[in-house]
Amino acid sequence: MIVIAIVAAIVFAASVFVIISFSVGRGTFGKRVRLLSGNGKAYTLETVTPVETTLTGKKVCFLGSSVTFGTASGGVSFVEFLARRDGIIYKKEAVAGTTLTAGKDSYIDRLHAIREKEFDLFVCQLSTNDAAKKRPPGETESTDTNTVCGAINHIIDYVKDKWNCPIVFFTNPYYENAEYAAMVDAVNKIVAVKKFSLIDLYSDKDFNAITSKQRALFMADKIHPTKAGYKLWWMPEMERRLIELFSAQ
């Protein structure tokens, strides 16, 4: 087990290549989140023990916005926790405030700029920003990237064509927002047509069944997790679901 831990730590240190395009820790929000108990020393990456799993050594691309980036946790998200624990080799293409739908720094713009030639898995966040900015949902089969459905369809088709690897979309946990609920419904419908994987945290009643005390520790606000949220809530679920995906292949 000592050898496994050392190998995983080396993989984590040497193989990570991350795009960070958002400054954390500035202004009132940055000061507030640094002081949250959920961002304390008990929840740092160093407190996670590396293990060898089906995910170890897998090359994974993560495309997303603030939740993938870790805006309320010092730029550390479930991605780094998975790298620390499971030894994934990752590309984190995450920019806070960005949308799936077409626009400056959109998911699609950044997707097209990725130059890596191969991935074992592509993971995409269903951004809450499209809901906040009330971007049009579009029809399930739409190819118009100005709509949510069109952007999702484009991302899936592009990834299949360029890397031909498994694709996973994931949602935020539940928060009350009609626009985001409609997006979750839309991606569930697209799954039935496109045959990719979906980690629907929004609709998962068991996952969302946390106490008010846990929620205060895990979340900086209704959307953004703390380090404790990523370590104790998100990482175990994402790890389990991704291991299931690779085990089923």
C-alpha positions, 0 to 999 in steps of 0.5 A: 500500500505504501508503494501505491500511495507513492505512485499515486502521489507522483502521478498527481504531482507530475501529470496534472495539466490545468487551465485556470482562468479565474482568480480566487481569493479576491474581494469580499467573497474570497475573504468570506470563503477562506474563513468558512469552516468547510475550507479548514485544514481538515479538508485539504488535499493532503488529508486524502490517502491515495489508493489504486483504483480502476481510475488510476492512470486514466486520462480525463478531461473536465470541461466546466465552470465555477463548480468544476474550477472550485471557486469557493474552495481556493481553486480546488474541486472534486477534480483535484480530490480525485487526482489525489485519491485515485491518481487520475491524469487530468486536464481541467478546462474550467472558467467561472461564470461561463456557459455551455451556450455560445459566447465569449469563453463558452464551453464550446470555444474552449472545447475547440481549443483543446489540443490533447490527442487522446482521453480515456474519459470526457466529463462535462458540467451542466453549467448553472450559468446558462440557467442564471442567464436564462439561455434558451433551452432549445429542442432535444435534437437541436444543433443550434449552439445558442441553445442549451440542447444545441450546445450539449449535442455539439459537445457530445458529437465533437468529443465522439468525433475527436477523441472517441472516448466515453462521455459523462455529463454531471449536474449540480446538486438540487437547488431551487431554480426552474431554469436549471430544473428544465436543463436537467430534464433536457439533458436526461432526454438527450441521454436517451438519444445520444447514449452517453452517461449522466451523473444526475446529482440534481435529481438524486434524493439520496445524495441530496439528503444531507442535514442542515449542519452538513449543508452549512459545512459543505456549501459556501452558497446554494451552488458552490461547494467548499473543500469539505463539500468536495472531499466528503460529499462530491468525491465519494459519489463521483469516484463511485460513479466513474469507477462503475462506468469503467468497470462496465466497459 
